Amino acid sequence: MMSGLIRGLLENYRTHMERQKSKPFLEGVMAACALVATANGHVSFGEKVRVDQILQTLEQLQVFDPHEGVNVFNDFAELILEHPATGHETAFLAMERIAKIPENGALMLRICMAVSEANTDNQLADHIEIVTICSRLNIDPKECGLYIDKLSEEISSI
């Protein structure tokens, strides 16, 4: 009886510690998703579904209830849409905390691309936001699979 109780307490403690360790990653990824999703002035249903899929499948985020991740995403998206300058800066600060580890930055940008692919409205705005994120985080856009030459052609055709 006592060993089962102790085992349960240890498991709860481990889960709690893992969540604390992963919280900045959750916030950084959801901030990046919100920046991309709001790039055209609103968040589409497809982008919301994609964020939910990311929360359910990405191993680093599975210690969180998906609803918690959705709430973090919604908070960032709301702040970005209602107060663009403050929202963008707050999101960039959350992303910078995790992008110090190159693998995290690259993964975050691949996630941004996945959110952009769910957008059927205007991917150009999303891609411009992703390039801005790359610039802010000192990451080459090619590292995340963004075809910078194609984007340059799209921008020059405007």
Order of alpha helices (4+ residues) and beta strands (2+ residues): alpha-alpha-alpha-alpha-alpha-alpha-alpha
